[in-house]
């Protein structure tokens, strides 16, 4: 399941939207993909047709899903009912592409959780979309200005 299709909340603009790349990669890997976005569903249908299943709401998207990928941080995605997700998903796996969820909360509920911009399950660093990495391996999270109090260092990403 994929929540969020537009490149940012409050729009249906999908130009260079990460969701389009993710959809292609998932389909190439043999996955069936069910998507939901509060506004960009029609735009997605116009762009890619019926390559994916279009859900009626965020909970319909996760019904029998093996994993949930949060791609766009719409307000309605900020506080989902984790109990509903855990009961309706085939496997309770959440990949948070915008770092809006609290890992301890999901771990307590026995939901497998991973997020972008931190170490992955193998201990490697990775980043996402609007995050920028300079040549010295410094990450500038999306939406933050490049000031010393807003930056943090990580190992360079190869």
C-alpha positions in Angstrom: 0.0 0.0 0.0 1.2 3.5 -0.7 -0.2 6.6 1.0 0.4 9.8 -0.9 0.9 10.3 -4.6 1.5 14.1 -5.0 5.0 15.4 -4.6 3.8 17.4 -1.6 0.6 17.8 0.5 -2.3 20.0 -0.5 -1.8 19.6 -4.3 -2.5 17.1 -7.0 0.8 17.9 -8.7 2.7 14.7 -9.5 5.6 16.2 -11.6 8.7 14.3 -10.4 6.7 12.7 -7.6 8.6 10.0 -5.8 5.4 7.9 -5.8 5.7 7.4 -9.5 9.2 5.9 -9.2 8.2 3.8 -6.2 5.2 2.5 -8.1 7.3 1.5 -11.1 9.9 -0.2 -8.9 7.3 -2.1 -6.9 5.6 -3.3 -10.1 8.9 -4.3 -11.6 9.6 -6.4 -8.5 6.2 -8.2 -9.0 4.2 -6.4 -6.3 0.6 -5.4 -6.7 0.2 -1.8 -5.6 -2.8 -0.2 -4.0 -2.6 3.6 -3.6 -4.5 6.4 -1.8 -4.1 10.2 -1.9 -6.7 12.7 -0.8 -6.4 14.8 -4.0 -4.0 13.3 -6.6 -5.9 10.1 -7.5 -7.3 11.5 -10.7 -3.9 12.9 -11.7 -2.3 9.5 -11.0 -4.9 7.7 -13.0 -4.3 10.2 -15.9 -0.6 9.5 -15.7 -0.3 5.8 -15.2 -3.8 4.4 -15.8 -4.7 1.1 -14.2 -1.1 0.0 -13.3 -2.3 0.3 -9.6 -5.4 -0.3 -7.6 -7.0 3.0 -6.4 -8.3 2.8 -2.9 -11.4 4.6 -1.6 -9.6 5.8 1.6 -6.4 5.3 3.6 -7.7 2.2 5.4 -9.0 0.6 2.2 -5.4 1.0 0.8 -3.9 -1.1 3.6 -6.5 -3.9 3.5 -4.5 -7.2 3.1 -1.3 -5.2 2.4 2.1 -6.7 3.1 3.5 -3.2 3.8 2.6 0.5 3.9 4.8 3.1 2.4 4.1 6.7 3.4 5.2 8.9 0.6 3.4 12.3 1.1 2.8 13.7 4.6 -0.9 14.6 4.3 -2.5 15.7 7.6 -4.9 12.8 7.5 -1.9 10.4 7.5 -0.4 11.9 10.7 -2.4 10.0 13.3 -3.8 6.8 11.8 -5.4 4.1 13.9 -2.5 1.7 14.3 -4.9 -0.9 15.7 -7.0 -0.8 12.5 -3.8 -1.1 10.4 -2.5 -4.0 12.4 -5.8 -5.9 12.1 -6.3 -5.2 8.4 -2.8 -5.6 7.0 -1.5 -9.0 6.1 1.8 -8.0 7.6 2.2 -5.0 9.9 5.1 -3.2 8.1 5.4 0.6 7.8 8.0 2.4 5.8 7.8 6.1 6.8 9.2 8.2 3.9 8.6 11.5 5.7 9.7 10.6 9.3 6.4 11.6 10.8 5.8 8.5 13.0 7.3 7.6 16.4 9.3 4.4 16.2 8.8 3.5 19.9 5.0 3.7 19.5 4.9 1.4 16.6 7.4 -1.0 18.1 5.3 -1.2 21.2 2.4 -2.3 19.0 4.6 -4.9 17.3 4.5 -3.1 14.0 7.7 -3.4 11.9 8.8 0.2 11.3 11.5 1.7 9.2 12.0 5.3 8.2 14.0 7.3 5.7 17.1 9.3 6.6 18.3 6.9 9.3 20.1 3.6 9.4 18.2 0.9 7.6 17.9 -2.7 8.9 21.4 -3.5 7.7 23.0 -0.4 9.5 23.4 1.6 6.3 22.4 5.2 6.0 19.9 6.3 3.3 17.9 9.4 2.5 14.8 10.3 0.6 13.3 12.8 -1.9 13.9 16.4 -0.8 16.7 15.6 1.6 20.0 16.9 0.4 23.4 15.4 1.1 26.6 17.5 0.6 29.9 16.1 -0.4 31.1 15.7 3.2 28.1 13.5 4.0 26.1 16.2 5.8 22.3 15.8 5.5 20.0 18.8 5.2 16.5 17.5 5.9 13.8 18.7 3.6 12.3 22.0 4.6 15.2 23.1 6.9 17.5 25.9 6.2 21.2 25.3 6.0 22.2 26.7 9.4 24.5 25.0 11.9 21.8 24.3 14.4 19.7 22.5 11.7 22.3 20.3 10.3 23.7 17.0 11.5 26.4 14.7 10.3 26.2 11.2 9.2 28.5 8.8 7.5 28.7 9.6 3.7 26.3 7.8 1.6 27.9 6.0 -1.3 
